Amino acid sequence: MNIRQFFLLFVAAISISCVNNDSPKASDKEAVKVESALPVSGTFLNLVYQDVRNKYTNPPAVDYTDPLLWHAKVDEMKKMGMEYLVLMAVANEGKSFYPSSIMQSAYDCSRQSPVDAIMEAAERNGMHVFMSTGWAKDQDDNLRDPAIKQRQIQIMTELAGIYGDHPAMYGWYLPVEDCFGPVLTDYAVDAVNALTAKARALTPGKKILISPYGIFNSDFSDPRYEQQILRLEVDIIAYQDEIGCVRERYPLPRLRENWKKLRAIHDKTDIEMWANCESFAWEAATNDRTSALIPAPFGRFLGQLAAATEGGAERIISFMMYGIFEDPESPYQLGQPYWSNVAYEEYMAWRNGDRRWKTAEAAFLGHYGRLGQEDMNWDIRKPGEHELTVELAADEVPESLLVRMLVCHKDEVKAPDMLALSVSPDGKAYRLIQIKSCPVFPNTRHDAFVDCVLFEDLDKCIPEGTRFIRISYSAPHKTALDRLILNP
């Protein structure tokens, strides 16, 4: 064995060690907490084109007041597994999307209103709707303005009279998106509780949902943080995970810990803890109203679902699913052309048990021990040719091999174009068995996420007597591959 071969085998043994799922290490068992990630069971519906962020989800050229569109979209959400629909707003700039006596109509009154269409379709599909109380003016409603607060109460009162007894009416979404970090303000708590009291008086027994932001800069060490949550009189808090908004350079690793901290607080309350996982990325600048929302890589979104599940979320909803995940068969094609269809197909493949994505999910949930996360704490390899080698135990039969890789374009770390798998009986002469192209998804400029390649059916093509498996690739850019997982 020459020096180069010895070095490659040494690296493989230390940092790219083979993991056999049939015999996990004792230290790995604590990491296995849940068997599978929760799917998305609810989504926001947005009736308003607000700004360029809605370029694909509510295209300005599309009549988003068309009741046929919303009947179709609700049916499609049901097909994706949605149980809950959350209306972002039922009015905007003084015009309503429901039959109102206090506002002008934002739709053609000779047709069914958009809200009526959604409620009818939800009832037909056995779904639950959270009715919005906004907007009094527009997406920048400020409840510190008494006129805004009063208008929201007027809207709620009118909606309760129209839809309070509707079979699909499950509860209220209060569009009071105050920041939870570092600590929720007294004003925000009082504003939420005032609207909650009104909602409970108008519609006893209906659930109250809020969806705040600010986990990334929450001060969990401040006793007031927990105290303010305990003061809230809502039924459900669906925390925005803010991964789409990229509030931090590498947000997912710390989010995993923050979910657990929130779970510990919610265990002291009767408030359900839901996750609002952001499925979007940005076409141009992040968190910019002149930048459109587009589908995130599914590997990133799956990591979010796994993190929320492992952290104790009871349900996962998302802003948003339609227009980000688009059924290629839909007669109403919203979303980024082509890539929203790809996002849909990958999400549905995971829901239907696709082995690659179910294996990736298991890795996110710690079934194979400690693995690389969505940051730069990886073995970053320089441009060039690379080989990763593992030695099989005696009589070990490899059936599949998972290769995980970091993608972080903002730090110039990308996936190789392809991976080649070769085998050898002695570690000297290798025979090429399979070549796999690495996933390519263009909407990655702002994200750090983990993707994977799964080699399958190796037992059908690997010669008897194989003792070494080698993954090799060439890349003109930096790469980062995790340890090889055998027979996941």
Summary of the structure (lengths in Angstrom):
residues: 488
radius of gyration: 25.0
end to end distance: 30.0
largest distance: 85.1
contacts: 1670
relative contact order: 0.14
helix: 30%
strand: 22%
